[in-house]
Amino acid sequence: MHRWSPHCALGWLQAELEEAEQEAEEQMEQLLLGEQSLEAFLPAFQRGRALAHLRRTQAEKLQELLRRRERSGQPAPTAAADPPKSFPAAAVLPTGAARGPP
């Protein structure tokens, strides 16, 4: 069983962010090479970028909270037993965000 701390969660978020950004780069490359149609590219790219943005926002907020805690001299909270779970992109997007414009 792994122990998770806020610093581990931050590392996980940053790794997931990097992966989401890499996937977006690969999708753009496929589009530019003609390996993927625009109709297939747009929804997948929008979902991926929304997920990357969400992860970036979460990572930045967690960094800010950790910095505040360190400045105040408070120790980080003790680790939880369960690691964070990955969610499909549709689970973290606001209603209607994955569909695009009407």
N, C-alpha and C positions, 0 to 999 in steps of 0.2 A: 504494500500500500504506500503510495506517494503522499508526501505532505506538501501542501500548497501554501504559499505566502503571497502577499500583494506583489512582491518583486517577481515571483514566479509567474503570476498572472500577467504582469506587465510584459515579461519576456514572451509568454504565449501569445498575447495580443499582437506584439510587434512581429512575431514570426508569421502569424496568420495574416497580418496586414501585408507583409512582404509577399506572401504566397498569392493573395488576391491581386496585388498589383502586377505580379509576374504573369498571372493568368490573363489579365487585361491586355498586357503587352503581346502575349501570344495570340490572343483573339484579333488584335489589330493587325498583326503580321499576317495572319491567315486571310483577313479581309483584303489587305493590300496585295497579297499574292494571288488573289482570286480563288482561294481554296474554300471560301465561305461566302454565301450570299449576304447582301445587306439586310434582307428580311430576317435571316437567322442571327446575324451579328448584333443588331440593335438591342433586342430584348436581353440577350445574354450579357452583352457589354454593360447595359444599364444596371442589371442586377449585380454584376461583379463590382462595378464602380460604387454603387450604393453600399454594398457590403464593406468594401475597402474604406469608404468614408466613415461608416459607422465604427469600424474597428479603430481607425485613426482617432476619431473623437473619443472613444473609450480609453484608448492608450494615453492620449494627452490628458484626459481628466484624471486618470489613475496616477500619472506622473505628477500632476499638480498636487493631488492629495498626499502622495508620498513625500514630496518636497516640503509641504506645510508641516507634516508630521515630524520630519527630520529637523526642521527649523525650531519647532516648539519643544523638541527634546523628547517627544513621546516615542516609545518603541512601536514597531509595526505590530499589528495584531497577530496572534498566534495562527498558525496554518490550519486550514480546514483539511479534512481527510479526503474529500473528493475533488478531482480536478474539474475545471470547467469543461463543458461539453460543447462540441461544435453544433451549430444550428444550420439547417439549409437556408439559403439566401431568402427564400419566401417567408420564412418564419421571423425574420428580423426586419423586413421591409414594412413600411406603413401600407395600409390598405390602398390598393390601386397603384402603388409605385412600380410594381413589376410589370404592369400592363402597358405603361407608356401612355401617350396622348390618345384621346378618344377618336 
